[in-house]
Amino acid sequence: MGLLWTLIVGGVIGWLGGLIVGRDVPGGIIGNIVAGLVGAWLGSLVLGSFGPAIGGFAIIPALIGAIVVVLILSAIMRGSRRA
């Protein structure tokens, strides 16, 4: 049950990151989950764990990390479309 909860929270964090940035995450639901999990890892690594926590994720650093991941992914996808 813990893995399912982690995937759900990671997907919601990735989805919120895409909404805030205003760009879709490539890969749909799987892309949202990956962006949320990687963003949560990156955010906690750089910013630490502060703020409210849900499912083992500190929400504020995870959301900031997901925003950064979505921006990087959208820049990479935009660059590959031009080439």
LINPECOR-V845356 format. One record per residue. N is the residue number from 0. PSI is psi in whole degrees, 0 to 359 (* if undefined). Layout:
# LINPECOR-V845356
N/PSI
N/PSI
This chain:
# LINPECOR-V845356
0/330
1/322
2/318
3/316
4/320
5/317
6/320
7/312
8/319
9/319
10/319
11/319
12/317
13/320
14/316
15/321
16/319
17/323
18/317
19/318
20/329
21/18
22/147
23/146
24/129
25/138
26/1
27/227
28/317
29/319
30/321
31/317
32/314
33/316
34/321
35/316
36/314
37/320
38/320
39/319
40/313
41/316
42/318
43/330
44/316
45/315
46/347
47/193
48/101
49/162
50/185
51/150
52/136
53/127
54/29
55/1
56/130
57/117
58/314
59/308
60/325
61/319
62/318
63/317
64/321
65/323
66/316
67/317
68/318
69/319
70/317
71/314
72/318
73/326
74/320
75/316
76/322
77/320
78/325
79/336
80/328
81/327
82/*
